[in-house]
Amino acid sequence: MKSIAKVGSAAAITAMALSSGCSMMQNTMHAGHSHQVSLTGASEVPPVATGAAGSGRVTVGGDCSVTARIAVTGMTATAAHIHQGATGANGPVIVPLTKSGDNVFTAPDGARMTPEQCSAFRSGMTYVNVHSDAHKGGEVRAQLKGS
């Protein structure tokens, strides 16, 4: 009878350890990376001589969900995006941002990167930039540092 009680206790301890490990793994999988960014014309490709500047925060969750808020001054912004591309290179739009106020852009509800894009983000191979009529390719930019 004592050996059955010991086996039952061992099973309970094992179940608790596995449950705890799964909870920790789930929390790690959903942890995000948040970046405060400063956008400048000098970071654009090619560099832009401008008095405009921007700042904000971009967060990419462990599930590749995206939240972002970018605000700019000194320009009339027409669009903003998160692109895939290395420092010094241009790349395709992967998350279009939505204008939510005067010169303020946010990621739309439900914005998400693909697993490949999320991997590029973690490797520092994404950037955010803001466009204007004067600089259609982008007036200010900041590289996202990844994880």
C-alpha positions as CSV (number, residue, x, y, z in Angstrom):
1,M,0.0,0.0,0.0
2,K,2.9,2.4,0.8
3,S,4.4,1.8,-2.6
4,I,1.1,2.8,-4.3
5,A,1.1,6.0,-2.3
6,K,4.7,6.8,-3.3
7,V,3.9,6.2,-6.9
8,G,0.8,8.4,-6.7
9,S,2.9,11.2,-5.0
10,A,5.6,10.8,-7.6
11,A,3.0,11.1,-10.4
12,A,1.5,14.2,-8.8
13,I,4.9,15.8,-8.5
14,T,5.7,15.0,-12.1
15,A,2.4,16.3,-13.4
16,M,3.0,19.6,-11.4
17,A,6.5,20.0,-12.9
18,L,5.3,19.4,-16.4
19,S,2.4,21.8,-16.0
20,S,4.7,24.4,-14.6
21,G,7.2,23.9,-17.5
22,C,4.4,24.2,-20.1
23,S,3.2,27.5,-18.5
24,M,6.7,28.9,-18.6
25,M,7.1,27.8,-22.2
26,Q,3.8,29.4,-23.2
27,N,4.8,32.6,-21.5
28,T,8.1,32.6,-23.3
29,M,6.4,31.9,-26.7
30,H,4.1,34.9,-26.3
31,A,6.7,37.3,-25.0
32,G,7.1,40.3,-27.3
33,H,9.9,42.6,-28.2
34,S,9.1,46.3,-27.9
35,H,11.3,49.0,-29.4
36,Q,11.3,52.8,-28.9
37,V,12.3,54.3,-32.2
38,S,13.6,57.7,-33.4
39,L,13.0,58.3,-37.1
40,T,15.4,60.6,-39.1
41,G,15.9,61.6,-42.7
42,A,19.6,60.5,-42.4
43,S,18.4,56.9,-41.9
44,E,16.5,56.9,-45.2
45,V,17.9,55.2,-48.3
46,P,19.1,57.3,-49.9
47,P,19.4,59.8,-47.0
48,V,17.0,62.7,-47.0
49,A,17.8,66.3,-46.0
50,T,14.8,67.2,-43.9
51,G,13.8,69.0,-40.7
52,A,11.3,66.3,-40.1
53,A,11.6,63.7,-37.3
54,G,9.6,61.0,-35.8
55,S,9.3,58.8,-32.7
56,G,7.2,55.9,-31.5
57,R,7.1,52.4,-30.3
58,V,6.9,49.1,-32.3
59,T,6.1,45.8,-30.5
60,V,6.2,42.4,-32.1
61,G,4.7,39.6,-30.0
62,G,5.9,36.1,-29.7
63,D,3.0,35.2,-31.9
64,C,4.2,37.7,-34.6
65,S,1.3,40.2,-33.7
66,V,2.3,43.8,-34.3
67,T,1.3,46.9,-32.4
68,A,2.8,50.3,-33.3
69,R,2.4,54.0,-32.8
70,I,4.6,56.4,-34.8
71,A,4.3,60.2,-34.7
72,V,6.2,62.7,-36.9
73,T,6.8,66.4,-36.9
74,G,8.0,68.9,-39.5
75,M,6.3,67.1,-42.4
76,T,2.9,66.4,-43.8
77,A,2.9,62.6,-43.7
78,T,1.0,60.6,-46.3
79,A,1.8,57.0,-45.4
80,A,3.8,54.8,-43.0
81,H,4.9,51.2,-43.1
82,I,7.0,48.5,-41.6
83,H,9.3,47.1,-44.3
84,Q,11.6,44.1,-44.5
85,G,15.1,45.3,-45.2
86,A,18.6,45.6,-43.8
87,T,20.2,48.9,-42.6
88,G,21.2,50.8,-45.8
89,A,18.8,48.9,-48.0
90,N,15.1,49.3,-49.0
91,G,12.6,46.4,-49.0
92,P,9.0,45.5,-49.4
93,V,6.2,46.7,-47.1
94,I,5.2,43.9,-44.6
95,V,2.9,45.9,-42.3
96,P,1.0,49.0,-43.6
97,L,0.3,51.4,-40.8
98,T,-3.0,53.4,-40.5
99,K,-3.2,57.1,-40.2
100,S,-4.9,57.7,-36.8
101,G,-4.4,61.4,-36.4
102,D,-2.4,64.4,-37.7
103,N,0.9,62.8,-38.5
104,V,0.2,59.8,-36.2
105,F,0.2,56.2,-37.5
106,T,-0.7,53.0,-35.8
107,A,-0.7,49.3,-36.7
108,P,-4.3,48.2,-37.5
109,D,-6.0,45.8,-35.1
110,G,-5.0,42.2,-35.9
111,A,-1.8,43.2,-37.7
112,R,0.6,40.3,-37.9
113,M,3.8,39.3,-39.6
114,T,4.3,36.0,-41.3
115,P,6.8,33.6,-39.5
116,E,9.5,34.6,-42.1
117,Q,8.9,38.3,-41.5
118,C,9.0,37.7,-37.8
119,S,12.3,36.0,-38.2
120,A,13.6,39.0,-40.2
121,F,12.4,41.3,-37.4
122,R,14.2,39.3,-34.8
123,S,17.4,39.5,-37.0
124,G,17.2,43.3,-37.2
125,M,16.2,43.2,-40.9
126,T,13.1,45.4,-40.7
127,Y,12.5,49.1,-40.5
128,V,9.7,51.6,-40.1
129,N,9.4,54.7,-42.3
130,V,7.0,57.6,-43.0
131,H,6.4,59.0,-46.5
132,S,5.4,62.4,-47.7
133,D,4.4,64.0,-51.1
134,A,7.9,65.6,-51.1
135,H,9.6,62.3,-50.5
136,K,7.4,59.5,-51.8
137,G,10.0,56.8,-51.1
138,G,10.2,57.9,-47.4
139,E,11.2,61.0,-45.6
140,V,12.1,59.6,-42.1
141,R,13.2,56.1,-41.1
142,A,14.3,53.9,-38.2
143,Q,15.8,50.4,-38.3
144,L,14.1,48.0,-35.9
145,K,16.7,46.3,-33.7
146,G,15.0,42.9,-33.4
147,S,15.5,40.8,-30.3
